[in-house]
């Protein structure tokens, strides 16, 4: 055995040290590229989720939207903070290079209670190292948190599959047991495996946790998580994760509250719902020209515009998967048979509907043109209902500008 040449198994190889010391350029490039890509991915993801919700009515779609967007925002916030920290680190390196002699004590005459900045001879080395470690920790926490969210999503899918298969065979299934064990599992994850370290309890939790370890892909990042948790000051790490999640939840909320039909919690205007009579309500999503201009997906009935300058009113109703559960078509019937059209107080009973297949297959639906030549010039209301269900009733205001 060679005394000086023996390399410990836990000693960091030289090539990894060099990679760590010279990785900042790659980190800046990766962070910038990832942030740009994530902004694009958010729009693509929302479009895909809305398409799934429109065409499949897949159970758990809302959870997919929330968790998926939260994962995107966690990565966006995390890489943005990493980019700022790394840029600040680079600034510290630059100023330390320009002034290698450090802070000059004689240039200051601070008196008590002001403190001096001459620790370690005024060198910036400790600050540079601290910021460097913080940059790496932020990037790691962001990626691990996103992976944990993917694990949560897989857990929800697992729960849905269990519910489906039990129902398929007519068996009762108590999903509360799965939900509670999941909560215990993720609580243990947040607490750095605290429950796994309790004597005797570990035997009870082992078979349950091993299943969830596989479902949530914990085996992918377990060793790195152990390395991280065994070397950091835990309260700082927990505080950092909570801050990251809090910011990500906020940005997730601002991105999806409209499509989830949630109230705008950050809008504190007191008279939002008393601006005009409650029956007089307009939404941009009801007018095709505005939807196309803003590149939104058609998910509700629309007409061509707020202002109608000709004698025909175009009505388009996207086909929502939820309609299937509301009707059971008999021979010779169509979905159009269940659509009721009214303008003001007049019922239009002889509407000739057409199957409409646009470029986007998920936006297929019913389309027609109603002759409104007899309507007087001015304000009118189109009222649509499906199978008499109040939950699928639309009222669209428009103004006729043609005689």
C-alpha positions in Angstrom: 0.0 0.0 0.0 1.3 3.4 -0.9 0.9 5.9 1.9 0.9 9.1 -0.2 -0.9 7.8 -3.2 -3.7 6.0 -1.5 -6.9 7.8 -2.4 -9.9 7.6 -0.1 -13.1 6.4 -1.6 -14.9 9.5 -0.3 -12.2 12.0 -1.6 -13.4 14.2 -4.4 -11.5 13.3 -7.7 -9.5 16.1 -9.3 -11.7 16.3 -12.4 -14.8 16.9 -10.3 -13.0 19.7 -8.4 -12.0 21.3 -11.7 -15.6 21.0 -13.0 -16.9 22.5 -9.8 -14.5 25.4 -10.0 -15.1 26.2 -13.6 -18.8 25.4 -13.9 -20.1 29.0 -13.4 -20.1 29.8 -17.2 -22.1 26.6 -17.9 -24.5 27.4 -15.0 -25.2 30.9 -16.3 -25.9 29.5 -19.8 -28.1 26.7 -18.4 -30.1 29.0 -16.1 -30.7 31.6 -18.9 -31.8 28.9 -21.4 -34.0 27.1 -18.9 -35.8 30.3 -17.8 -36.5 31.2 -21.4 -37.7 27.6 -22.1 -39.9 27.5 -19.0 -41.8 30.6 -20.0 -42.6 29.0 -23.3 -43.4 25.7 -21.7 -46.0 27.3 -19.3 -48.1 28.3 -22.3 -47.8 25.0 -24.0 -48.6 23.1 -20.8 -51.7 25.2 -20.1 -52.9 24.6 -23.7 -52.4 20.9 -23.4 -54.2 20.8 -20.1 -57.2 22.7 -21.4 -57.3 20.4 -24.4 -57.4 17.3 -22.1 -60.0 18.9 -19.9 -62.1 19.7 -23.0 -61.8 16.5 -24.9 -61.3 13.8 -22.3 -62.7 14.9 -18.9 -59.9 12.8 -17.4 -60.2 12.7 -13.6 -57.6 14.6 -11.9 -57.1 17.2 -14.7 -57.4 20.1 -12.3 -54.7 18.5 -10.1 -52.5 18.0 -13.2 -52.9 21.7 -14.1 -52.1 22.9 -10.5 -49.2 20.6 -9.8 -47.7 20.9 -13.3 -47.8 24.7 -13.3 -46.4 24.7 -9.7 -43.5 22.5 -10.9 -42.8 24.9 -13.8 -42.9 27.9 -11.5 -40.7 26.3 -8.9 -38.1 25.7 -11.6 -38.6 29.2 -13.0 -38.2 30.9 -9.6 -35.3 28.6 -8.6 -33.3 29.1 -11.7 -34.0 32.9 -11.7 -32.7 33.1 -8.1 -29.7 31.0 -9.1 -29.0 33.3 -12.0 -29.1 36.4 -9.8 -26.9 34.7 -7.1 -24.4 33.6 -9.7 -24.3 37.0 -11.3 -23.8 38.5 -7.8 -21.0 36.0 -7.2 -19.4 37.0 -10.5 -19.5 40.6 -9.4 -17.8 39.7 -6.1 -15.1 37.8 -8.0 -14.5 40.7 -10.2 -14.2 43.3 -7.4 -11.9 40.9 -5.5 -9.8 40.6 -8.6 -9.6 44.4 -9.1 -8.7 45.0 -5.5 -6.8 41.9 -4.4 -5.4 43.7 -1.3 -8.8 43.6 0.3 -10.5 46.3 2.4 -8.2 48.9 3.7 -8.8 49.4 7.4 -7.2 52.9 7.5 -9.9 54.2 5.1 -12.6 53.8 7.7 -13.1 55.6 11.0 -16.4 54.0 12.1 -17.3 54.5 15.7 -19.3 52.3 18.0 -22.0 50.9 17.6 -21.1 50.6 13.9 -19.1 47.5 13.1 -16.1 47.2 10.8 -15.7 45.1 7.7 -12.1 44.0 8.2 -12.7 40.4 9.2 -10.2 38.0 7.7 -8.0 40.9 6.7 -10.7 42.5 4.6 -10.7 39.7 2.0 -13.9 38.8 0.0 -13.0 35.2 -0.1 -15.5 34.0 2.5 -18.4 35.9 0.9 -17.5 34.5 -2.5 -17.4 30.9 -1.2 -20.8 31.4 0.6 -22.5 32.8 -2.5 -21.0 30.0 -4.6 -22.4 27.4 -2.2 -25.8 29.2 -2.0 -26.0 29.2 -5.9 -25.5 25.4 -6.0 -27.9 24.8 -3.2 -30.7 26.9 -4.9 -30.3 25.0 -8.1 -30.3 21.6 -6.4 -33.4 22.5 -4.2 -35.3 23.7 -7.3 -34.7 20.5 -9.2 -35.4 18.2 -6.3 -38.6 20.1 -5.4 -39.8 19.7 -9.0 -39.0 16.0 -8.9 -41.0 15.7 -5.6 -44.0 17.3 -7.3 -43.7 14.8 -10.1 -43.7 12.1 -7.5 -46.9 13.7 -5.9 -48.5 13.6 -9.4 -47.6 10.0 -9.8 -49.1 9.3 -6.4 -52.4 10.9 -7.4 -52.5 8.9 -10.6 -51.8 5.8 -8.5 -54.8 6.7 -6.3 -57.0 7.2 -9.3 -56.0 3.8 -10.7 -56.7 2.1 -7.5 -60.2 3.7 -7.3 -60.8 2.7 -11.0 -59.8 -0.9 -10.6 -61.7 -1.4 -7.3 -64.8 0.2 -8.9 -64.3 -2.0 -12.0 -64.8 -5.2 -9.8 -67.5 -3.6 -7.7 -65.3 -3.5 -4.6 -65.4 -0.8 -1.9 -62.2 1.2 -1.7 -61.4 3.5 1.2 -59.1 6.1 -0.4 -58.7 7.9 3.0 -56.1 5.3 4.0 -54.0 6.0 0.9 -54.4 9.8 1.4 -53.3 9.7 5.0 -50.3 7.4 4.3 -49.3 9.7 1.5 -49.4 12.7 3.8 -47.2 10.9 6.4 -44.8 9.9 3.6 -44.4 13.5 2.3 -44.2 14.9 5.9 -41.3 12.5 6.4 -39.7 13.8 3.2 -40.0 17.4 4.3 -38.5 16.5 7.7 -35.4 14.9 6.1 -36.5 11.3 6.9 -37.2 11.9 10.6 -39.8 9.2 10.8 -37.5 6.6 9.3 -35.1 7.1 12.3 -37.6 6.2 15.0 -37.0 2.8 16.4 -39.8 0.2 15.9 -41.9 2.7 14.0 -39.5 2.2 11.1 -40.7 -1.5 10.8 -44.3 -0.4 10.5 -43.5 2.3 7.9 -41.0 0.3 5.8 -43.4 -1.6 3.5 -45.6 1.5 3.0 -42.6 3.8 2.3 -40.9 1.4 0.0 -44.0 1.4 -2.3 -44.1 5.2 -2.3 -40.4 5.4 -2.8 -40.9 3.6 -6.1 -44.1 5.5 -7.1 -42.6 8.9 -6.4 -39.2 8.1 -8.0 -37.4 8.8 -4.7 -34.8 6.2 -5.6 -33.6 8.6 -8.3 -32.5 11.3 -5.9 -32.3 9.6 -2.5 -28.4 9.6 -2.3 -28.1 13.2 -3.3 -30.8 14.1 -0.8 -29.0 12.3 1.9 -25.8 14.1 1.0 -27.5 17.5 1.0 -29.5 17.0 4.2 -26.5 15.6 6.2 -24.3 18.7 5.4 -26.7 21.7 5.5 -28.1 23.6 8.4 -31.6 22.2 8.3 -33.5 25.2 9.5 -31.9 27.3 6.7 -32.7 24.6 4.2 -36.3 24.3 5.3 -36.7 28.1 5.3 -35.3 28.2 1.8 -37.6 25.5 0.5 -40.6 27.2 2.1 -39.7 30.6 0.5 -39.2 28.9 -2.9 -42.6 27.1 -2.6 -44.4 30.3 -1.4 -43.1 32.4 -4.3 -43.9 29.5 -6.7 -47.5 29.1 -5.4 -48.0 32.8 -5.8 -46.9 32.8 -9.4 -48.8 29.6 -10.1 -52.0 31.2 -8.7 -51.6 34.3 -10.9 -51.1 32.1 -14.0 -54.1 29.8 -13.6 -56.7 31.5 -11.4 -58.7 32.6 -14.5 -58.9 29.2 -16.2 -59.6 27.5 -12.8 -62.4 30.1 -12.1 -60.8 31.1 -8.8 -61.4 34.6 -7.3 -58.6 37.1 -7.8 -57.2 37.2 -4.2 -54.8 40.1 -5.0 -57.5 42.3 -6.4 -58.7 44.4 -3.4 -61.0 46.7 -5.3 -64.2 46.8 -3.2 -66.8 47.4 -5.9 -65.7 44.9 -8.6 -69.1 43.2 -8.5 -71.1 46.5 -8.3 -69.6 48.3 -11.3 -72.8 47.8 -13.4 -76.0 45.8 -13.0 -75.2 42.2 -12.4 -77.1 41.0 -15.5 -74.9 43.2 -17.7 -71.8 41.1 -17.9 -69.4 40.7 -20.8 -66.4 38.4 -21.2 -63.7 38.5 -23.9 -64.0 34.7 -24.1 -67.4 35.1 -25.7 -66.3 36.9 -28.9 -64.4 35.0 -31.6 -62.4 38.0 -32.8 -61.0 38.7 -29.3 -60.2 35.0 -28.7 -58.3 34.7 -31.9 -56.5 37.9 -31.4 -55.3 36.8 -27.9 -54.6 33.2 -29.2 -56.8 31.6 -26.6 -58.4 28.2 -26.9 -62.1 28.1 -27.5 -63.8 26.5 -24.5 -67.1 28.4 -24.3 -69.8 29.4 -26.9 -68.8 32.4 -28.9 -70.3 34.8 -31.5 -68.2 36.7 -34.1 -67.9 40.0 -32.3 -69.4 42.4 -29.8 -70.6 44.7 -32.7 -72.5 42.9 -35.5 -72.4 44.9 -38.7 -74.4 42.4 -40.9 -77.7 40.6 -40.7 -76.4 37.2 -39.5 -75.2 36.2 -36.1 -72.6 33.4 -36.1 -72.9 31.0 -33.1 -70.2 28.5 -32.4 -70.4 26.0 -29.5 -67.2 24.0 -28.8 -68.0 20.3 -28.0 -67.1 19.7 -24.4 -66.7 16.1 -23.1 -68.9 17.0 -20.2 -71.9 17.2 -22.5 -71.7 13.4 -22.9 -72.8 12.8 -19.3 -75.8 15.1 -19.7 -77.6 13.3 -22.6 -78.2 9.9 -23.9 -78.7 10.2 -27.6 -81.5 8.1 -29.1 -81.6 7.0 -32.7 -81.8 10.0 -35.0 -80.9 12.5 -32.3 -77.8 14.7 -32.3 -76.3 17.0 -29.7 -77.8 19.9 -31.5 -81.2 18.6 -30.6 -80.6 19.6 -27.0 -79.4 23.2 -27.7 -81.8 26.0 -27.0 -81.3 29.4 -28.7 -82.9 32.6 -27.6 -82.3 36.2 -28.5 -83.7 38.5 -25.9 -87.1 36.9 -25.2 -87.6 35.2 -28.6 -87.0 31.4 -29.0 -85.4 30.4 -32.3 -86.7 26.9 -32.9 -85.6 26.2 -36.5 -81.8 26.6 -36.2 -79.8 24.7 -38.7 -76.7 23.5 -37.0 -73.5 22.2 -38.7 -70.7 20.0 -37.6 -67.6 22.3 -37.5 -64.0 20.9 -37.6 -61.4 23.7 -37.4 -57.7 23.3 -37.7 -57.4 22.5 -34.0 -59.2 19.2 -33.6 -59.9 19.8 -29.9 -62.1 22.8 -30.9 -64.6 20.8 -32.9 -68.2 21.8 -32.3 -71.5 23.1 -33.5 -71.8 26.1 -35.8 -74.7 28.1 -37.3 -75.7 31.5 -38.6 -78.9 33.0 -37.3 -80.8 35.5 -39.4 -81.2 38.7 -37.3 -82.4 41.0 -40.0 -85.6 41.6 -38.1 -83.8 42.7 -35.0 -83.7 46.4 -34.3 -80.5 48.3 -34.1 -78.9 48.4 -30.7 -78.3 46.1 -27.7 -79.4 42.5 -27.6 -78.7 39.3 -25.6 -78.1 35.8 -27.0 -79.1 33.1 -24.5 -77.8 29.5 -25.0 -78.6 26.5 -22.9 -77.8 22.8 -23.2 -80.4 20.3 -22.2 -82.0 22.8 -19.9 -79.0 22.6 -17.5 -78.4 25.9 -15.8 -74.7 25.0 -15.3 -74.3 25.1 -19.2 -76.2 28.3 -19.9 -74.5 31.2 -21.7 -75.6 34.7 -22.1 -73.7 36.9 -24.6 -74.4 40.6 -25.1 -74.0 42.1 -28.6 -74.9 45.2 -30.4 -76.4 45.2 -33.9 -75.2 48.0 -36.1 -77.1 47.2 -39.3 -80.7 47.8 -40.4 
